[in-house]
Structures are given as structure tokens and as C-alpha cells.
């Protein structure tokens, strides 16, 4: 197994954030993609020791670079990171964590597989899944202790976003809900609590707005820019629904829309424009082209 240290501490290690709330001393993150790296960065900024698990030498290197880049960007703005981040292929290290966050792509079977692996290697840990739409109860079915699973829906970019959805499944222990909200506070973020339901609160609202904006583009009601401006200036949204879709990723939006359509009906059917852009590889900011050119 190989491991790489993505960040060494700037100061004496502590698991207390500057706001006084506490995060777990050691946190595992399974998956070092954009969201996983951001989650690791956020916990390290609050003083935690973070262990990221990846599957190959290549993904270990990529995750290490991703975390380093994110942390250096924060430090360039005068922010400090007092915790540490370690990227490794060795999942047995998760037994040191009090909390393990699963942060792999939004595929039910994949998440269930990873959650089962987390339960095996960290049998006493609380487990969080970072999902924007998938059922907590369905994911918990893969665990011997479904009561140990809670949803923590982080928003991209994680280090600077202010909100985390705490998603409560049917079997989630009530005590875990309170603890999870404390963790979110320890990250300097605000928690909202939602019941396990399709799309939770934020994705259901955000996707509904984005899909209608796309239909308006298809119907030539207004330009992409003017539709977004209607929301940023008219309703004081920080970004319009189409720009936000570019940031989230058109493929991600499509996947969530298809899931919500299956669960809630045709009002969430993805517009043909979205399907066409994803098929053409126009995925938004990460590909350089979406509704905007990046």
C-alpha cells in the first residue's frame, strides 16, 4: 500500500474549530474526488486529522494534488489549516476514525459497496454519506448497523460553502442527528435538518428551478445570461440557475433529475437540451463548456 501526506500541520494539532465547536479528532473520507477532497479540507481546517481512502496509485496521487491545491488556495487568502490530511490505499486505517464520510459518485450500488467496506474497517465509527439525492434508507440497507448512518450533503466548493444538509433516515439514531449538527457547526457551517425523501430540500428546489430555466432556453423565452440575471438581480440569488448548473456539472444535474423523475414524476423530466449537452461532453466548468464557456 502506498500513502501520501497531502498536508502537514501549520500549528499544534487540535480538533477544535475557531468557533469553539468540536469536530472528531480523526475523520475518514472514502473517495478523494472534488467533493471528497473538499470535505477533507474542511475538516482539516477545523483541526482534524483526516484520512482519505483511494483505490489506486493514480487516484492517490490525484487526490493528494487536489487537496494540496485546495489548501494552498486557502492559505494564499490568509486562512490557516491546523489539521492534517493523509491519502492512502489502506482502508484498515479507518479504524482510527470516529467519523467516516463516504464521498464516491452518486451510484447506489457503488455507495452501498463502499459503505459496507467502511463498516467492516471502522465498525465503531459513525458513518455519513455525502449524497445530494439518494435515499439514506436504501443506502443504509448495506450496513449491519443502519442506525449509524446519516446523510451529510455538502455543497461545492466545500471549504467555502456555508450550508450542510443533515439527512435523517428512518433508522438514524436521534443522538447522531445532534452530534452531526455539532460537527457541522465545528466546520463553521450552518446545518439544516431534513427527512430522507427524494432530493431532500436543496436538490429538489435547485433542480426544479434549473430544469425550468433550461426549458425557457429551449422555448427561446430569453438568453442564458438574461435568465440568470433575472434570478441574481431580481431575487438576489448569488448565481443564476444555469451558471449554478455549470458549476455543479451538467452530468450531475442530469443524474439527479432522472432520479427525481423516477421518484416524483414527470415534472422532473430532464429537458432534451440538458441531455444533448451531456451527450456532447459539455458538462460545465469542469469540461470548459456548458451553458457558458469557462
N, C-alpha and C positions, 0 to 999 in steps of 0.2 A: 504494500500500500504506500502511496505517496501522499504527502501533505505539504501545503504551502501556507506560510503565515502572510495573511493579507495586510495585517496592520499590527504594529506593536504599540503599547500604551504611551500616551503623552504624559501621563501622570500616574500617581499611585492608584491601583485598581480599586474601584468601588462600584457597588451595584445600586447606588442611589443617584437619581437624576438631580439636576439643579433645582427642580421644583419640589423636592422632598419626597415624592412618591417613589416606591421601590419597584424595581423590575427583578426578575430572577437573576441570581448571581451567574448562572450558566444557562445559556439558551442554545438549543439546537435548531438549525434551519435545514430542512431537507429540500434541496434544489437551489442552485446558485444563479438562476436566470435574473432577468431585470428585477422582478418582484422580490425574489429570494435575497438577492444582493442588497436591495434597498431595505428590506426588513432587518437583515443582519446589521447594516449600517446604523439603522435607527436604534436597535438595542445596544450596540457598541457605544453610540453617542450618549446613552443613558448609563453607561458604566459596566455593562455586562460583558462577560466572556462569551463569545459566540462561536459555535462550531457549525460550519456549513458542510453538508454531505453532498458530494457529487459522484458520478458513476465512472468516469474515465479520466485518464491523464489530461486529455484535451479540455474536458469541461472543468476540471480542477483549475487549469491554467486560465481559462476564460473567466471563471467566477472570481479568481484572485484578481485579475486585471479589472474586472467590473467593480469590485468592492474598493480596490485601491483608488480607481479613478473617481468614484463617488466620494470617498473620504477626502481625497486631495481637493476636490472641488469645494467641499465644506470648509476645509482648513484655509483655503485661499480667501474665504469670506470672513475669516476670523473666528470660526467656530472650532471647538475642541472636541476630541473624541477620546474619552478616558478608558474605554474598554478595549477589548482585543477581538480580532476576527481571524479564525483559522479555517482553511479549506482543506478537506481531506476526502479520501475514498473509504475511510474506515468507519462504518456505522456503529461499531461497538463503543465508540467514544460518546455516543448519545446517552449512555447510562449515567453520565455525569450531569446531565441536564435536568432541571426542574420543569422546564417547558420545552417542547419541540414543536416548531411550526412547519407544517407541510406546505411547500410552495412550488409544486410542479404544475404543468399545464392542466387546463380545465377539461380533463377526460376522466369520467367517473371510474372506469376500470383501473387507470393508472393511479389515480389518487387512492383508491382502495388498496392497491398493491403496496404503495408507499406507506400508507397509514398502518397496514399490518406489519410492515418491516419496522416502523418506528415503535410499535407496541412490543415487538419482540426484543428490540435492543434497549428500549427505555421503558420497562414495564411499570415503573412507579411514577413516570412523568405525566403531567397534564399535556394534552395534545391539542393543537389548534390547526385548523385547515384554513388556508388563505384562498377563499373562493368568492367569486362575485355573484354566483347564481345557483350553484349546485346544492342539492339537498343535504343538510347536515345529517339527517336521519339515514339517508341512503348510504352516505359515506361511513357513518358510524357502524353500519352493519358488518363492516370488515374487522371490527375491533372486538377483542374479548371483554373490554370494559367500555361500552359505548357511552357510559356516563362521564368518561374522562375527556370526551371530545367537545370542543366548542369552535364556532366559526369566528375568525378574526379577519375581516375583509379590509385589507389595507388599500390605499389609493396611490396611484403612481403620479409623480415620483415620491416614494415612501418617505425619504428623510425630511422633506419639507411640507408634506401634506398634513392637514390638521385633523382629519377625521378617520376613525376606525369603526366599522360596524361590528358589534358583538352579536353573533347569531346564535340563538339558543335552540338546541334540538329538543326533541321530546324527552330524551334520556339524560340531557346535560344536568349535572349536579347544580342546584341553586348556588351553593357556595362557590363553585367555579365561575359563575357569572360575575359575582362580586370581585373575585380575585382578578379576573380578566380585565374588568374595568379599572382596577388599580394598576395593572400593568400598562394599560393604555395611558392612564394619567402619568405614569412614570416615564413614558416616552414623550411627554409634553403634548399629547394629543387629546382630542375630545372623543368620547365613546357615545354611540347611540346603540340602544338595545333593540333588537328585532327578533320576532319569532321566525323559525325556519319556515320559509314559504318561497315560492318561485321568484327569483330576482331580488329577494329581500326588500329593502326600501330604495336604496340608491340606484341599483342597476335597473330596477323596474321603472323608476321615474326617468332616469337618464336615458335608457334605451328607448322608451316611448317618445321622448322629445326628439332624440336623434333620428329615429325612423320617420317621424312626421316631417322633419326638416329635409330628409332625403326625398320623400315623396313630393315635397314642394319644389325641389330642384328638378325632379323628373317632370313635373307639371309646368315648369318654367314660370312659377309664381314670382321668383326673384333669384338673384345670383347667390352663389355660395356665400360670398362676402357679405351681401346685404342681409341674408337670413341670419348669419351670425351676429351682425351688428344690431339687428332688431333685439336680440337677447342680451347682448353686452351693454348696450346703451338704454334700451327700453326696460329691461328687467334687472340690470346690474349684475348679470352673470359674469364671472371673471373671464370666461371664454365661451364662445358660441358652441352649439351642439355639434357642428360639423368639424370645427377645429378640435374640439374635445375628442371626437371620434378618431381623428388623425393621431392624436396623442395616445389614446387607448390602444389603437390598432384596429383597422377595419375587419381583420380576420377575427379578432376577439369579439367585436361588436356583432359580427355575423353569427358566431357560435352561440353567443348569449341570446340573440334574437331567435334563433332556431329552437333553442331550449325553451324559451318562454312561449313561443308559438305552440310547441308540443304540450306545454303545461297549461297555458291560459287561453289559447285560441288564436284565431286569425288576426286579431288586432296587432299582434306582434310579428306578423309575417314580414320577413326582410324584403325590402324593395329590390327590384331587379338591378337597379343602379349599384347597390351595395354588392350583390352577387357578382356582377360584371367586374367591378373594380378589384375584388378579391381574386377572381379568376385570372385577372391580368397582372397580378402581383403588386397592385397599388394598395399597399397596406397602411399607408400613412407615414408618420415621421420616421419610423424605423426602416422603411424602404426608400424614403426620399420623395415619394409621391402618394397622395391620397386625394382628398378634396382640395388640398393645397400642395404646392411644391415646396419641399423643405431643403 
